[in-house]
Amino acid sequence: MITTLCRKSLAVAAAIAIAAAPVAADACTSFIVKAGDGSVVYGRTMEFGLPLQSQLIVMPRGYAFKGTGPDGATGTGLAWTGKYGVVGANGLGLDIVVDGLNEKGLAGGLLFFPGFAGFQPVGPAEAASSIASFELLTWLLTSFATVEEVKAGLPKIKVNQAPQVVFKMAVPIHATLHDLSGASIVVEYVDGKLDIYDNPTGVMTNAPSFPWHLAHLGLYGNLSANEPAPRKVGDLTIGQPSTGAGMHGLPGDFLSPSRFVRAFMFVGNLPPLPSGYAAMDAARHILNNFDIPPGAIATQAGAAAGGGVAGYETTEWSAVADLKSGVYAIWDYANPTPRVLDLNKVDLDAKEIRLVSFDQKPAYIDLSK
């Protein structure tokens, strides 16, 4: 239980850390949606402070990976052979996944965690059992089938403080993970300590840390999809100006705490969904609520360094994954049509990792005649 005093302490710590963090685009939002046929659909947006230039990626089972050691060199960290095939999206042209789904139905993503992420100190003797933060999801999805396996296996390695070449520092991330049972966890490294949290909400955004977001939900217990009754004042009846009054007070800004609350409310109020396809469709509609238009958030250094459009942060891409059917779908700022990888159709016995561009121009359908 999080007490009132703990909530105040969390709020103060969060405010200090956010104030100290550099201004960066870090507005990722993620959640899961469940369907009546047992399907679990994971959805997320990707926003960042520099263009990630993501591609779709297929990682075959049995692939030999070479992890990054604390010195930042590839091959000085953990070496492992992938047990499961994975599809998803990479970043910066690297053979890693920043978001993805494996053949056993374990899915998840890396989300930016600035001002809070602090990875483990790793000495020379431990280097070979460590990986860099940006390799975390790759190791998890190629190695485990369920969140319970992740919880048992993750403490056996360390995530070191190796800098990434483009970032020139350890990439500050935390991870969200979900499996076919509908179970979810959040993985965070704070002050050099691993924290694994069960996540009954299935929702995750960015900083502050996950317990803070759960405490923050308590401020919005009044929200409901149901319309409130009109108020009577003597002979006067004061009705609502339109439908939607049950959600009055829902935070509409782009801050990570506000996005967490919105995602939680939207997912929690979904009607019953019969199938994975219906859940994917519903997830796409929810994700549309987190699509950042150009002009809403200016990046710190303008167009030269911004990850969006003309110096403004935008949603670079969004994705949904059906954990049961093995379908991963992605769309980007320039083209809202989903592009799909199907784990049942890609070659998971290939010898090499496959990268697939999804930089296709949108097709306009002319129905004038």
N, C-alpha and C positions, 0 to 999 in steps of 0.2 A: 504494500500500500504506500502511495506517495502522500505524505502529510502536507498540510498547508505550509509549514516551515520549509519543507523540502522543495515545494513548488516555488516559494519565494527565492530560495537559494539557486534553484535551476534557472529561474528567470534572470537573476542578477548575473550569473555566470554566462548565460547566453548573450545578454546584452553586451558584456565586456568583450567576449570573444568576437561577436559580430562587428563591433566597433573597431577592433584591432585588425580584422581581416581585410585584405586588399579588395577593392571593388572588382568583381569579376562576374561573368555570366554563369550562373549556377542554379538554374531554375528547373531542374529535372523533377518530374512527378511520376510516381508509379503506383500500381494497385493490382489486385486480382479480382476477377469476376467468376462466379461459379454457376454452372448450369445444371438442369435437372437430370441430364443423362450422365452426370459424373464428370463432365468436362470442367477444366480449370483454365481460364484465360488470363494471361499476364499482359498488362499494357504499360507503356512508359513513353515519356517525351525525352528528347535530348536537346539541351541548351548548354552552350559553353562559351568561355571567354576568348576562344580562338577557333578557327575552322577545323573541325576534326577530320574532314574529308573522308568520312566513313565509307566503307565498302561492305557488301555482304561477304560473309566468310563461311567456308565449309572446312571443318577440321575432322579428318578421318580418324577412326579408332586405330589405336596402335601407333600413333605418331610420337616420335621422340622429341620432347621439349627440353630446352636448355634455359634454366632460370637465370635471372640477374642477381648477382651477389651484392653485398652492401657497398662494394667499390663502384657499382654502376656498370660493371662489365658483364656482357652476356656470356653465360657458360660458367661463371664462378658461383652461381647459386644452385638451387635444387635442380637435378636432372630427373625427369619422370617420363614415363610412357603413358599416353592417354588411353584410358580404359574404354571411354565412350566417345562416339562421334557427336559433333556439335555443329549447329548452324547459328548464325547471328550476325552482328555488326562489329567491325573493328574500328580503330581510330588511328590517325596519323600514319597509315600505310603499314602498321605493325601486324605481325602474326599473333594477335591477341583478340579476345572478345571483350568488348565493353558492355555488351548486352547479348543474351543468347538463350538457347534451349538445347538440351542434349537428348539423345535417343531414348533415355529412360524417363523423360518427363520432368527433369529438374531444370528450372529456368530462373533467370535473374539478371541483374544489371549492377553496374557500378554507378553511383551517384556522387556528385561533388560534395565534399564535406569540409569546407574551408574554415580555418580558425579553431577546429576541434581535433582533426585527425592527427594522431601522433603515433608513429609506428615503432616497432620493437628494436631496441639496441641489439646488434648482432656482432659478436666477436669473430675473429678469423676461424676459430674451431667450429663455429656454427654456420658459417657461410653456406656450406653445401646443403644445408637443410632449411634454406630461406629463399624467399622470392621477393621481388619488388611489388609495390602496391598495385601497379597497373597490370600485373600478371595474376592477381588474386582470382578473378572470375574465371580465367582460362584454366587455372589449376582446379578450381572447384567443379566446373562443369565437365571437365574431361576425366575427373577422378571419382565422382560420387553420383549416386542415383536418387537419394532422398535427403531431406534436411536433417534427419536423424543421423545419417552417415556423416554429413558435414559437421554436425555438432561434436561427433566423436573424433573425427579426423583432423579438424582444423587446429586444435591445440598441439598437434604433433610437429608442426612446422612453425616458422616465424616469418612474419612480413617485415622486411628490413626497411631501412631509411634511404635506400638507393635513389639518387636523383634520376629523373627521366630527361633525356637530351633536350627536348623542346621546352619542358617546364623548368629545367635547371634546378629541380628540387624533387623530393618525393611527392608524387601526385596525391593530393588529399582527397581520398574517397572513402565511402563506406559501401556496403553491398546489401542488396535485398535478394532473397532466395525463396522459391516456392516449389512444391512438388505435387505429384498427381493426387495425393491424399487431401490437398488443400491446405497443408501446413505451410507456414511462412516463418522466416527468421530474418533478423537484421544483424549484420556483422559490422562491428565498429572497433577501431583501434584508437584509444584515447590515452594520452600520457604513457605510451609504451605498453599498454595493457589491452589484451583481447577481451571484448565483450560480445557475447552472443545472446540476443534477445528473442524469445518467442514473440511473434507478431500476430495477435488475434485479429487485427484490423486488415492485414494484407496491404496496407498503404505505406508508402515511404516517399519523402521528399529530400531535402538537404538539411543543413544545420538549423537548429541545434541537434543534440543527440536524441536518440529515439525515446528515452523515458520522458524527456521534456515535452515532446509532441503528444504523448499519451496524456500527460497532466494537462496540457493546454486544451485538449478536447473537452475538459470539464466546463470550460467557459461557454460552451455552445449546446448545453443540454436542452435548451428551449427550442431548438430548431426541429422542424418537422415538415414532411411533405403534405400534411393535412392543413386545411385552411382553418384559421381561428374563427370562432363565432363572433358575429357583430357585437359591439359593445352598446349597452343601453344606458343612457343618461337621462332620466326622467322620461319624457315623451320622445326624446331624440334617439335614433338608431344610427350609430356610427359604423358603417361598413368599410370594407377594404376597397381601395381604388381599382384593384384588379386581382386576378389569381396570383399565387406565389407568396402570399403574406406569411405562410408558415415558415418560409426560409428567410424572412426579414432579419437582417443582421448577419447573414452569411458573408464572411470576408471575401471581397472581390479583387483584392490586389494580388501582386505577383510574388510577395514574400513567401518563403518556404512554409512557415507555420500556417499561413492562410490557405495555401494550396493543399496542405495536408488535410485541413478541415473540410475544404470543398470536396476533395476526392473521397474522403470518408463518408460524407453525407450523400454524394451522388451514388456511390457503390451500395451503400446501406439501404437506399430507397428504391433500388431497381425492382421491377416486378419479376415474377418467376420467369426464367429463361429456359426453353426446352432443350437447347442443344448448344454445342460448342460454336457453331456458326452464328447463332443468335447472340451468344456471349461476346464473340469477336465484334459483331456489329454494335452491340451496346458499348463495348469498351472503346471503340472508335469514336462514338458520339461523346462519351465522357472525355476522352483525350482532346476533342475539339475545344473543350472549355479551358484548356491550358495552353492552347496555341498562342504564342506571343506575337502580336503584329509589330512590324517595324514602327518605331516611334514611341513605344511604350517604355522601353528601358534603353538608355544610352550607354554604350560601352565606354570604359574609362579613357582609352587612348584613341578613340575615334575609329575611322574606317580601316586604318592601317593594321590595327591589332584586334579589332572586334571580330567575334565569331558570327555575327549576323549580317545585316544588310545596311550598307552606308553608315557604319558606326553605331548601329542599333542592334541590341540583342533580339534574336528571333528564335523560334523553335527550328532547329536544324533538321531534325527528323523525329518521327514517332514510329512506334512498332507495337504489334500485338502478337502473342504466341499462344496457340492452343496446345497445352501440355499433353492432352490425350491423343489428338490426331497427328501431332508432330509438325504442325504448320507454323512457320514464322513469316510474318508479313511486315513490310516497312514502307513508309512513304516520306517524302522530304518537302522542304519549303517550296520548291519549284514545281512539284508534281504530286497531287494528292492521291493518285492512283496507287493502290498497294502493289508492291512487287514481292513475290513469294518464293521462299525456299521450303521444300517439303522433305522432311527427314526420311520419308519412305521412298523418295525418288532420287535423291542425291547419292553419289558414290561414297559411302563411308568406309570402303576398303581401299580407297586410293592411297598412293604413296606420299603425296604432297598435299599441303594446304591449298585450297582453291579460293581465290578472291574474285568477286563478281561485282562490277560496277552497277549501281542503280541510278546513274545519272542520265535518265531518259527524259526527254521533253514531254510535257503533257499533251494529250491529244484532245482537240476540241471537236465535238460532234455537231455538225451543222444540220439543224432540223428545219431550216427555213422553208424548204420545199417538200 
